[in-house]
């Protein structure tokens, strides 16, 4: 079974009243465990790859591991880039076989973030790849001493604004 679109996957889940697990993978053992559990439950799943995993395990190796999972599991599986830092990373994943990408431009001012997101959306949608975007800024982990309360916000006031 080939990779599936998260768009189709979410439609079926919404209609069927169930959730879909999304799991970060960065090596063969983790991937095998996730896929084996999903097979046991006959559950669709989203395999997520972070920027760190792409650096650690390399894009080409991760793709081949996911291709092996597709051969051994008769399940709907989506491959998703988690928190892509810029257009180039998202483009590499779209071109490299991912069925979904997330652009995380939250470190940029809102207008710049929107511009980058639009660029990713236009590129990805032309290749039938879905896009998730981090348009706001989320609170950071204060236990680790990162960030300040006054610097954390979400763009709720612009939540109804059409972005893409």
C-alpha positions in Angstrom: 0.0 0.0 0.0 1.4 3.5 -0.9 1.6 6.4 1.5 -1.7 8.1 2.0 -2.7 11.7 2.4 -3.4 13.0 5.9 -6.3 14.9 4.3 -8.1 11.6 3.4 -7.0 10.0 6.7 -8.5 12.7 8.8 -11.8 12.7 6.8 -12.2 9.0 7.5 -11.3 9.4 11.2 -13.7 12.3 11.6 -16.6 10.4 9.9 -15.7 7.2 11.8 -15.3 8.9 15.2 -11.8 7.8 15.9 -8.3 9.3 16.5 -5.1 8.7 14.6 -1.8 8.2 16.4 1.1 10.2 15.1 4.5 9.0 16.3 8.0 10.4 15.8 10.4 7.9 14.3 14.2 8.1 14.0 15.4 4.5 13.8 14.4 1.0 12.7 13.5 -0.4 16.1 11.1 2.5 16.9 9.5 2.3 13.5 9.1 -1.5 13.7 7.5 -1.2 17.2 5.0 1.4 16.1 4.1 -0.4 12.9 3.7 -3.7 14.7 1.4 -2.2 17.3 -0.7 -0.5 14.6 -1.0 -3.8 12.7 -2.2 -5.5 15.8 -4.8 -2.8 16.3 -5.6 -2.5 12.6 -5.1 1.2 13.0 -4.0 3.9 10.5 -1.0 5.8 11.6 1.1 8.9 10.9 4.8 8.4 11.0 6.5 11.7 11.9 10.1 12.7 11.2 11.6 15.7 13.0 14.4 17.8 11.9 16.6 16.1 14.4 15.7 12.7 13.0 16.5 13.8 9.5 20.0 14.9 10.7 20.6 11.8 12.8 19.2 9.1 10.5 19.3 10.9 7.2 16.3 11.5 5.0 17.2 8.7 2.5 17.5 6.0 5.3 14.2 7.0 6.9 12.4 6.9 3.6 13.7 3.3 3.0 12.6 2.3 6.5 9.1 3.6 5.8 9.0 1.9 2.4 9.8 -1.4 4.2 6.9 -0.7 6.7 4.6 -0.1 3.7 5.6 -3.5 2.3 4.9 -5.4 5.6 1.8 -3.6 6.9 -1.5 -3.4 5.1 -2.4 -0.2 6.8 -3.0 3.4 5.8 0.3 5.2 6.7 1.2 8.8 6.2 4.7 10.2 6.4 4.8 13.6 8.0 7.6 16.2 8.5 7.3 17.5 12.0 8.2 21.1 12.6 10.1 21.9 9.3 12.2 24.9 10.0 12.1 26.6 6.5 10.9 26.3 2.9 13.9 24.3 1.8 13.4 21.5 4.4 9.8 21.3 3.5 10.6 21.2 -0.2 13.2 18.4 0.3 10.6 16.3 2.1 7.9 17.0 -0.5 10.3 16.0 -3.2 11.6 13.1 -1.2 8.3 11.3 -0.8 6.6 12.6 2.3 2.8 12.8 2.1 2.5 15.7 4.6 4.7 18.5 5.9 4.6 21.0 8.8 6.2 24.4 8.3 7.0 25.9 11.7 7.7 29.6 11.1 6.8 30.6 14.7 10.2 32.1 15.3 9.4 34.8 12.6 7.1 37.8 12.8 3.5 36.8 11.8 3.6 38.4 8.4 6.9 36.7 7.5 5.6 33.4 8.9 2.4 33.7 6.7 4.5 34.4 3.6 6.7 31.3 4.2 3.7 29.2 4.9 2.0 30.3 1.7 5.1 29.4 -0.3 5.2 25.9 1.3 1.4 25.5 0.7 1.7 26.4 -3.0 4.6 24.1 -3.5 3.2 21.1 -1.5 -0.4 21.3 -2.8 0.9 21.3 -6.4 2.3 17.8 -5.5 -0.8 16.7 -3.5 1.1 16.9 -0.2 -0.8 18.3 2.8 0.5 21.1 5.0 0.3 21.9 8.6 1.5 25.3 9.9 2.6 26.8 13.2 1.4 30.3 12.7 1.4 31.4 16.3 3.9 31.3 19.1 3.5 28.7 21.8 4.6 28.8 25.4 8.0 27.3 26.1 9.0 24.9 28.9 9.5 27.1 31.9 10.9 24.1 34.0 14.0 24.2 31.8 14.2 28.0 32.3 13.5 28.8 28.7 11.5 31.8 27.6 9.6 34.5 29.6 5.9 34.7 30.3 5.4 38.1 28.6 7.1 36.8 25.4 4.6 33.9 24.9 1.4 34.4 23.0 -0.8 32.8 20.4 -2.3 34.9 17.6 -5.9 34.3 18.7 -7.1 37.7 17.6 -6.2 36.7 14.0 -7.6 33.2 14.3 -10.4 33.9 11.8 -8.1 35.5 9.2 -7.7 33.6 6.0 -4.1 32.7 5.6 -3.8 30.3 2.7 
